[in-house]
Amino acid sequence: MKLLRTLPPILIVALAVLGTTSALAQSSITIKLTIDATQAQEKILHTHMVMPVKPGPLTVYYPKWIPGNHGPTGPVGKIAGLTFTANGKALPWRRDLLDVYTFHLDVPVGVEQLDVALDYIEFSNESATDKLVVIGWSQNVLYPAGIAAEKIIFKSTLRLPPGWKFGTPLPVEGAAGDEVTFKAVSLDSLVDSPVIAGEYYRAVDVTPSGEPIHHEIDLVADSAAALEMTPEMQKGFTNMVAEAGKLFGARHYRNYHFLLTLSDHVAHFGLEHHECNDSRIGERSLLTPEGRREVAGLLGHEFVHSWNGKFRRPADLSVPYFEAPMKTDLLWDYEGLTSYLGPLLAARSGLWTAEQYREDLATTAADMGPGRPGRTWRPLQDTAVAVPGQTFGRGGWTNWLRSVDYYPEGDLLWLEVATLIHDQTRGHKSFEDFARAFYGGPNQGPELKPYTLDDLVQALQSVAPYDWVGFFHDRLTATSPNAPVGGIEAGGWKVDYSEKPPESGGSSRLAPSVNAVYSLGLRVGTDGSVQDSLFGGPAYKAGIAPGMRVVAINDRAFTPDVLHDALKASTKNDQPIRFLVLNDDYYRTCQVNYHGGERYPHLVRVEEKPDLLDELAKPLASR
């Protein structure tokens, strides 16, 4: 595997201080790795490594800065039973006082290899249930300092519970019983190639007709019923693969696996890899229309990352090993552009309708406008720069703090870029011209081609001459209560509000709720828990805050229907809506002065302008 890497100056300085620069350029070793996952159901994985060494001081790392997480998130606190053994004798080790991911020991004279053992404990239930497991290799290995990850070769074996089947992009060398042996790959490639396995497993072929590269969806679930995928959905994902090929004009992988875990007992997220994605969602997601919509959006986003984030990656996120810190200032492109293209692929493939695509844009715009007062003090650029020091904000006070807004606001930013390319070239060029120029080229398998902001601007300039530097500066540094809806408006639509709720109901399946954000400034769980209160909104002014629980509304015990009824009745009288809330152990009555009824965002057509949004959502094959 050929990896093209550019080291930021700060890393070169740091490596020089550590005395590892020359070693990073020259050394190469092979480590034998065995992961015993036969106790995955008990939430424990056992690792054994045979690591070649030389006598003298040795420093080893546990992976810290994890690609795709954009921060020092390696779960070092979950390892136990760490031992280093040489010639049958245990060696003492010590953790670094300044970096808990670093371990030091002394290798005796005459020792050429170490046996390293550790256990990974899944006590937070992120990756394992009684019926399945997701193996993230970075969670189960150590590696020696002074060698680039691309030059540390791992020869790996995985033991699974009896009868379990697996899916992975990692090349298999052989399998015997419940033990799988993989071909030797670099540490970079190993970390980039997770494995999903389980009692209930299914592989669904989504390779388009005539496509030479194999694509499949690997499913593991907590039940056999959850694996059912409709023929229409399989066709939609086959279309998605074809549309992605047309969008970028190239592929940069040997084959591709959508690794999809269906469970209510694991963490729910998506993590990109070059030849696969690790996506986790609720058990019955394939069995309902709303669940299928969520799956389409999630897999579309992570698939785009194979090009934007893995093949092309900001240079400051392209580090030589997992101890080196990353700079996250270009996440508005890495994640924001992906957030723009993922829904487009879902629409172009038929997995979403054009109306669902517009609904998604309307919600994003509403959430980034009056739904995000934090935009008045915190610019978009800072939400990217601050990533290593913050957590993924979900729920209370995110509207005022801001969190990972480079995702949704980046979506709006890149929609505006697409419309600017169209307008500046009078329709002679499109975003696809930029995508093919920037992400195209021959398929040499998984390859990393780093870029800078200057590279990005030059690529756009070559397609559509424009003041892109000024454009990005304005969008990245502005603070405003208004959403950046230039792309929506240039596309022939505008954001408006009505009493009709969106098709999705505005509620996540993971956190069922009544979405009254655009009316009361309030999101309330079906159990009455206050999930969010809009800073400066009507509910906030009345004293209702996240973490409280709504007990009653207008003297009647809370239910979602009672809240909906109160909103509808608010237009017919001048009395405030009375909320009885529980704050810790104390009750309080809050009078919410609101009379606007139910209110939800939608896109409304502006007939005087061409409809570019619906044109964008059409399959490329039909143009």
DRENVEX-399881 format. One record per residue (C-alpha): residue in one letter; x, y, z. Coordinates in steps of 0.001 Angstrom, whole numbers, padded with zeros to 6 digits, always signed. Layout:
<rs>
AXYZ...
</rs>
This chain:
<rs>
M+000000+000000+000000K+001337+003370-000999L+000588+006178+001432L+001546+009707+000439R+002116+011703+003602T+002888+015312+004359L+004076+016113+007882P+003023+019489+009293P+006025+021524+010557I+004953+021191+014179L+005141+017392+013902I+008575+017519+012323V+009764+019584+015275A+008119+017238+017767L+009604+014150+016159A+013044+015744+016102V+012750+016403+019824L+011855+012762+020393G+014774+011678+018233T+012511+009562+016055T+012522+011374+012711S+015128+009152+011066A+013616+006013+012583L+010208+006929+011183A+011756+007132+007750Q+013694+003850+007860S+012406+001210+010324S+009989-001618+009574I+008848-004561+011729T+006260-007347+011674I+004113-008071+014734K+002031-011211+015210L-001381-010385+016675T-004106-012681+017992I-007425-011383+019299D-009553-013892+021158A-013156-012691+020966T-014715-015893+022287Q-015807-013974+025391A-017269-011057+023456Q-020666-011868+024935E-019160-011173+028362K-017782-007885+026975I-014099-008816+027129L-011559-009323+024324H-008141-010910+024879T-005091-009736+022908H-001734-011460+022477M+001101-009959+020421V+004581-011169+019552M+006665-008031+019009P+010277-008036+017742V+012537-005859+019910K+016141-004982+020625P+017799-004782+024065G+017532-001447+025830P+014808+001111+026618L+011530+000525+024783T+008531+002845+024465V+005198+001556+023200Y+001978+003410+022477Y-001698+002632+022780P-003444+004353+019819K-004521+007810+020954W-005551+010059+018030I-008052+007933+016147P-008747+008750+012472G-012353+009782+011958N-012758+010736+015619H-010474+013739+015084G-009295+013701+018663P-007374+011864+021413T-010207+009393+021963G-008423+006040+022170P-010116+004207+025118V-006919+003512+027067G-008907+003368+030303K-010566+000141+029127I-007448-002040+028948A-006558-004472+031728G-004158-007350+032321L-001264-005660+030531T+001895-007804+030672F+005210-007918+028810T+007051-011244+028875A+010499-012131+027526N+011809-015724+027522G+009041-016679+029924K+009850-013922+032428A+007573-010959+033099L+009162-007532+032625P+008219-004498+034722W+006686-001544+032901R+005655+001988+033800R+003168+004419+032328D+004428+007819+031210L+003718+010552+033761L+002645+013061+031101D+000866+010832+028593V-001279+007919+029782Y-001167+006354+026293T+002602+005793+026535F+004343+002899+028291H+008037+002380+029035L+010077-000725+029823D+013640-002034+029524V+014369-005007+027263P+017095-007308+028698V+020178-008283+026730G+019612-011347+024576V+015875-010735+024080E+014674-010502+020475Q+010919-010599+020950L+008304-009761+023556D+005032-011476+024297V+002499-008747+025026A-000915-009459+026522L-003826-007191+027347D-007600-007384+027711Y-010063-004851+026343I-013124-004390+028558E-016397-003378+026899F-018048-002068+030069S-019792+000788+028271N-021489-001614+025806E-020394+000332+022737S-019404-002598+020548A-020676-005940+021860T-023907-007686+022785D-024871-011276+023455K-025247-011830+019704L-022586-009675+018016V-019312-007782+018290V-017530-005004+016409I-013748-005383+016468G-011943-002052+016272W-008304-003062+015987S-006988+000209+017426Q-008635-000658+020733N-006727-003923+021055V-003105-003230+020126L+000090-001562+021262Y+002850-000508+018886P+006476+000595+019291A+007504+004252+019173G+009797+005537+016464I+008216+003734+013507A+005595+005124+011146A+002282+003260+011276E+002558+002393+007582K+005822+000490+008319I+004522-001561+011252I+003186-004776+009716F+000610-006870+011560K-000054-010541+010863S-003407-011001+012569T-005636-013845+013732L-009158-013530+015147R-011018-016155+017210L-014804-015848+017282P-017552-017497+019336P-018748-020801+017843G-020798-020405+014686W-020422-016660+014344K-019911-015218+010862F-018071-012019+010011G-017649-009186+007522T-014604-007003+006902P-012612-005451+004063L-009436-006944+005562P-008003-009559+003159V-008493-013079+004529E-005698-015589+004235G-007587-018547+005615A-010216-019772+008061A-010450-022935+010122G-013427-023476+012376D-014001-020269+014312E-010502-018906+013725V-009718-016477+010901T-006241-015538+009712F-005763-012312+007786K-003082-011340+005334A-000283-009136+006648V-001095-005413+006468S+000315-002206+007898L-000963-000803+011176D-002588+001995+009154S-004547-000541+007126L-005385-002687+010139V-006910+000224+012059D-008750+001180+008868S-010370-002270+008537P-012727-003196+011407V-014545-006522+011643I-018200-007089+012500A-019258-010571+013571G-022285-012218+015052E-024674-015111+015324Y-027085-013306+012980Y-025196-012203+009883R-026076-011485+006271A-024172-010116+003268V-026116-008170+000620D-024510-007584-002768V-024919-003972-003957T-022491-004073-006880P-023940-002267-009932S-024200-004230-013158G-020929-004094-015053E-019015-002677-012071P-015695-004544-011702I-015252-003636-008015H-017282-005611-005492H-019539-003751-003029E-021579-005355-000290I-023527-004505+002856D-022493-006749+005761L-025214-006915+008408V-025030-008183+011980A-027979-007875+014321D-029417-008964+017628S-032119-010967+015830A-032630-012758+012546A-035706-010643+011766A-033653-007440+011869L-031564-008586+008879E-034453-008323+006425M-033731-005755+003721T-036347-005009+001108P-035459-005531-002563E-036226-001833-003096M-033655-000842-000500Q-031049-003191-001954K-031673-001609-005353G-031381+001845-003812F-027961+001084-002345T-026854-000411-005650N-027901+002882-007224M-025965+004758-004526V-022777+002909-005414A-023292+003750-009094E-024132+007404-008384A-021012+007817-006230G-018911+006505-009088K-020481+009029-011456L-020093+011864-008934F-016377+011382-008316G-015419+009708-011580A-013143+007249-009783R-012844+004773-006958H-009853+004418-004662Y-010350+001011-003063R-010078-002672-003953N-013587-003452-002752Y-016041-001782-000384H-018027-003083+002613F-020847-001210+004328L-020484-002725+007823L-023895-002212+009453T-024584-003218+013055L-028277-003364+014031S-028712-003287+017796D-030316-001229+020542H-027450-002158+022881V-024416-000600+021180A-023386+003010+020655H-025010+004487+017561F-022768+006333+015134G-020928+006015+011840L-017153+005886+011444E-015503+006147+008064H-012772+003903+006699H-011213+003708+003271E-012718+000397+002143C-015644+000215+004545N-017641+002099+007121D-018515+001053+010664S-022145+002156+011079R-024317+001283+014060I-028027+001953+014433G-031126+000523+016119E-032045-003139+015746R-035256-002678+013760S-034042+000167+011562L-034485-001792+008315L-038071-002653+009208T-039656+000832+009279P-039779+003670+006722E-038187+006149+009117G-035495+003652+010088R-034681+002954+006432R-034407+006685+005833E-031924+007013+008716V-029877+004098+007400A-029744+005620+003908G-028539+008967+005249L-025954+007397+007546L-024463+005021+004963G-024506+007700+002269H-022479+010026+004496E-019920+007398+005473F-019559+006146+001883V-018651+009648+000670H-015844+009675+003224S-013972+007055+001202W-013177+009910-001185N-013469+012933+001102G-011587+012149+004290K-009737+008973+003401F-008377+009387-000166R-008243+013208+000117R-007595+014302+003687P-006449+017611+005171A-002677+017490+005613D-002975+018377+009299L-005188+015312+009852S-002716+013062+008002V-000345+012076+010788P+002361+009371+010640Y+001306+007471+013753F-001518+007555+016283E+000327+009399+019024A+000839+012487+016852P-001746+015263+017426M-004039+016438+014663K-005179+019917+013662T-008891+020001+012932D-009431+023403+011306L-010536+021920+007947L-013303+019734+009359W-015844+022103+007787D-014642+020538+004526Y-013888+016993+005725E-017262+016608+007449G-019208+019550+006042L-018770+018619+002385T-019569+015008+003275S-022741+016203+005033Y-023720+017938+001798L-023023+014968-000472G-024398+012140+001709P-028045+013294+001493L-027593+014062-002202L-026511+010473-002828A-029510+009221-000836A-031818+011319-003028R-030099+010513-006325S-030231+006791-005566G-033954+006801-004778L-033462+005942-001096W-034814+009406-000271T-037448+011317-002205A-036821+014856-003417E-039256+016050-000742Q-037295+014258+001974Y-034086+015857+000696R-035664+019321+000871E-037083+018567+004313D-033597+017675+005517L-032243+020974+004176A-035097+022931+005765T-034440+021402+009167T-030706+022072+008852A-031334+025705+007924A-033809+026187+010773D-031431+024588+013252M-028538+026804+012092G-030649+029991+012163P-033045+030801+015009G-032420+027321+016350R-028739+028066+016963P-028256+031307+018942G-024671+030179+019552R-023938+031405+016008T-024131+034967+017397W-020897+034524+019354R-019075+031507+017945P-018002+031306+014275L-018130+028114+012251Q-014334+027876+012080D-014086+027618+015862T-016437+024638+016002A-013835+022776+013918V-010697+024068+015636A-012020+023203+019116V-012859+019560+018399P-010012+017965+020416G-011205+019843+023507Q-014911+019157+023341T-017344+016273+023314F-019990+015538+020718G-022802+017784+021908R-026194+016130+021836G-029064+017619+023769G-029150+020335+026366W-027549+023719+025720T-025979+022660+022414N-027939+025451+020745W-026013+028020+022809L-022667+026263+023189R-022542+025016+019598S-020773+021714+019128V-020000+019891+015879D-021820+022447+013739Y-019215+022037+011010Y-021420+019092+009944P-024804+020824+009331E-023523+024333+008642G-020894+022814+006360D-023769+021206+004447L-025275+024653+003792L-021872+026129+002933W-021134+023499+000273L-024633+023752-001185E-023843+027435-001715V-020541+026481-003359A-022429+024198-005752T-024864+026956-006725L-022013+029463-007113I-020205+027154-009532H-023408+026888-011556D-024040+030635-011532Q-020464+031768-012157T-020124+029504-015194R-023684+030148-016450G-024454+026470-016052H-021520+025268-018149K-019803+023727-015113S-021133+021987-012024F-019974+020758-008660E-019342+017392-010312D-016574+018981-012389F-014818+020021-009187A-015439+016612-007565R-013935+014709-010488A-010912+017007-010671F-010204+016905-006927Y-011162+013308-006099G-010519+011557-009416G-007458+009842-010816P-006474+006195-011240N-007556+003568-008723Q-004369+002419-006983G-006215+000907-004051P-006392+002675-000691E-004234+005782-001070L-003863+008965+000938K-003441+012244-000916P-003284+015103+001607Y-004362+018642+000769T-004366+022161+002189L-006890+024984+001984D-004820+026465-000845D-005157+023202-002791L-008919+023263-002286V-009225+026877-003425Q-007053+026292-006492A-009179+023320-007526L-012366+025376-007250Q-010733+028280-009067S-009801+026050-011988V-013469+025072-012399A-015154+028405-011649P-013041+031577-011245Y-014299+033413-008144D-013080+035000-004927W-013152+031676-003078V-010691+032889-000436G-012994+035756+000467F-016056+033504+000329F-014640+030949+002746H-013260+033651+005042D-016683+035257+005323R-018543+031994+005904L-016011+030654+008408T-015586+033770+010549A-019049+035362+010503T-021256+035500+013578S-024946+036011+012924P-028390+034936+014175N-029340+034106+010585A-028586+030807+008886P-026313+030842+005799V-029106+029999+003342G-027509+031461+000202G-027419+028046-001468I-031075+027309-000748E-032146+030710-002078A-029907+030474-005141G-031447+027046-005687G-034914+028582-006072W-036339+027925-002609K-036728+029656+000759V-037220+028518+004340D-040720+029018+005718Y-042735+027664+008634S-046140+026023+008922E-048120+023934+011378K-047452+020782+009325P-044747+018646+010970P-042015+017154+008747E-042377+013580+007565S-039861+012464+010199G-041792+014266+012925G-038567+016071+013822S-037831+013369+016373S-034870+011038+016492R-035625+007373+017045L-032731+007343+019512A-034295+010113+021603P-038073+010161+020898S-039434+013611+021542V-041907+016368+020831N-040073+018927+018707A-041372+022344+019719V-038017+024034+019114Y-039389+026334+016401S-042355+027424+018535L-041691+027205+022281G-037956+026756+021849L-038319+023397+023568R-037663+019743+022860V-039362+017382+025304G-038912+013626+025505T-041987+011433+025460D-041384+010910+029182G-041456+014657+029817S-037675+015097+030095V-036492+018457+028782Q-033936+017498+026156D-033229+021051+025036S-034359+024597+025708L-033487+027267+023166F-031336+029971+024733G-033439+033138+024649G-036560+031267+023515P-040030+031451+025134A-039529+028366+027336Y-036056+029538+028408K-037428+032949+029384A-040051+031195+031485G-037343+029317+033402I-037446+025887+031705A-033995+024385+031164P-032476+021101+029981G-032431+018414+032644M-035813+019324+034082R-038906+017176+033594V-042307+018423+032502V-044921+016976+034847A-048043+018792+033682I-049236+021356+031128N-052184+023618+031907D-052845+021499+035020R-053052+018219+033096A-050494+015406+033400F-047945+015589+030607T-048241+013502+027470P-047029+014427+023969D-050663+014920+022914V-051280+017328+025786L-048326+019439+024622H-049538+019405+021012D-053035+020404+022151A-051650+023300+024205L-049665+024567+021206K-052708+024447+018926A-054864+026235+021520S-052242+028953+022039T-053460+030829+018948K-056973+031182+020379N-056280+032904+023688D-053916+035383+025274Q-053110+033286+028332P-049614+031807+028776I-049103+028056+028686R-048565+026767+032253F-045832+024183+032729L-045351+022311+035990V-041766+021086+035951L-039592+019060+038300N-036089+020469+038791D-034003+018016+040815D-036328+017448+043824Y-038300+020690+043520Y-041428+021575+041597R-041934+024916+039906T-044607+026458+037719C-043406+028218+034569Q-045602+030524+032503V-044612+030352+028813N-045848+033398+026913Y-046387+031958+023432H-049351+032218+021041G-048073+031093+017648G-049350+027521+017435E-047304+024601+016097R-044434+025632+013842Y-042141+023542+011658P-039656+024441+008899H-040205+023667+005224L-038791+024816+001912V-041137+026853-000260R-040580+027268-003996V-039617+030720-005322E-041018+030574-008845E-038987+033507-010169K-035778+031446-009901P-034729+028204-011603D-035197+025096-009447L-031581+024037-008918L-032299+021990-005789D-034505+019472-007528E-032011+019375-010393L-029222+018573-007920A-031270+015708-006455K-031812+014015-009827P-029710+010929-010612L-026640+011761-012649A-027532+008873-014924S-030679+010736-016040R-028926+013992-016983
</rs>
